[in-house]
Amino acid sequence: MSLTGHSFLLVVLIEICAANLVITADEHPTSDITCWTCPIKKNNDACNDWAPDVKCPLNNTVCKTTHILHRTTGESVSVIKQCAPPSECDLDSVGCKVIPHTEHMKCVSCCDKPYCNVAVPVNTTTAIRLSSYFSGASDLHPSLHLLTLTLVVVMSYLSTSKLNGQG
């Protein structure tokens, strides 16, 4: 098989695997997530002490935490924890940003496992988007494992064929 043939085979296999990566709502149960939730509270302890144990609404599949703190002292000003739709946790929304014309900073983090928001974000290291799909190989969707395995096999085959003078 020529290198062009190998390239075509690789593209076809990637397309087949990518088609299997569509994750439907049925594959990601949305009613199983429970987040620490509270309206505006002074600090994390006050929020967690107040938080009722209630599952998130159907389309709110992430736990979002917004923490306002003093930039120099790190003292909490307010904490809001809520169930949110994933669209509220894009890369532009998550992280720490200085609040203009104040001494405060706003840190936002999101995660998608039950009770994953027990702590509050306090800096750029903790103000992140944690996802069960991308936090580690054991949490990957099964189709992602298939795609990875397929790519390894195909790339290994292509390398072996080229070394043996077949490509």
N, C-alpha and C positions, 0 to 999 in steps of 0.2 A: 504494500500500500504506500502511496506517495505521501509526502509531507502535507500536500494539499488535501489528500484523502483523510489523513489523520486530523488535520485542522477541522475539516468538515465534521468528522465523527465527534470531536470534542465539543463543537458548537451544538450539535444535535443533542448530545448527552446533557449539556448544561441547560438547554432549553427544556428538555423533558423534566429535569430535576427542578428547575425554576417554576415550572407549571404546577408542580406538587407542593410548592411553598405557600400557596394561598391558605391562610389561616381563617377559618370561618368562626363565627361567634360560638358555634356548638363545640369547637375544639378548645376554646378558652372560656371556661365557665365564669361568668361575670358575677354571679350571685354569691360566690364563695369568699370574696374579699371583704375584710372588715378592717377599718382603719381607726386609729386614735383620732377622734374629732372633737373640736371645740370652737366656739366663737372666739372673739378676741379675749385672750387671757394675758396676765402680766408676765408669766414665765412658763416653762415646760411642766414643772410640777403642778402648777395650778390647772393647766390644760389637761394633763393626764388624770388628775384627780377628778375633774369634772366630766371627762369623756364617757358617754354612754356606750354600751356594747351592742352596736347595731350594725348589721351588714349594709354595705353600700348599695345605692340604687343601681339598677340594671346597667346603664351606660357609663357609670362612674367606676372605672376599673383600676384607678391608681389612687394612692394616698399622697396628698400634696400637703406640704408643711411650709408655711411662710413665717419667718422669724425676723422681727425687727430688733436690732440691737445697737447699742452705743458703739461707735467705731473705735474709740480708744480704750474704754473700760471693758467692753464686751458684755456689759450688763443688758439683760433682756428688757425690752420695752413692750413688746407684744408677741404673742404666738397665736397663729391660726392653723388648725389642722382640719382637713376636710377630705372627703371622697371627691374625686374630680375625673372628668373625661381625659383620656390621654392627650388630647389636643391642647390642654392647658399646661402640658409638661414638655413642650418642645425645647430644643437646645437654647433658644433665645430667652425662654422664661426661667430656666433653671440656672442657679448659680448665685453669686453675691454681687450686689451693685450698691454703690454709694447713693443715698437719697440726696439729690441736689439741695443745697442751701440748708442742710441740717448736719448734725453730728452723728447721724444714724446710717446704718447699712441694712439692706434687705437681702436676706438669704432664703432661697427657695430650693427645696428638694422634693423629689417624687420617687415613689417605689411601687411595686405591684405585687407584693406578697402580704398575706394577712398580718396585721399589727407591725408592719415593717417601719412605721414612722414613730416609734416610741421616743427617739431622740430628736433634737432640733438641729438644723444646720447652723454652724457658727463661722464657717470660713469656706474658701473655695474647695477645700478637700472634702468637706462633708455636705456641701450644697451641690448634690449631684443627682443624676437620674439613674436610679437603680432599676434594672429590669430582670425579671426571672428568665426572659428569653436570651439575654446576652451576658449574664453575669458569670457564666461558666458552661463548660461543655455538657455537664450533667443536666443543665436546665434547658438545653437547646431543644427546639421542636424536632421531632424525629426526622422530618424531611431535610433539615439542615445537616444531620448526621449522614444521611444518604448522599446528599450533594458533596459533602467533604470526602466521603469514601470514594465516590465516583471520580472526583477530580484527582485524588491520589492514585487510583488505579490507572486512569487514562494517562496521567503525566508519567507514571512509571513505565507504562507500555511504550509511550512515545520516546522516552529516554533510552530504553532498551533497544527499540527498533533502530534508532539513529546510531547507537554504538555498534550494532550488528550490521550496519550498512544497508538497512532496509528503508531508511527514510531520507 
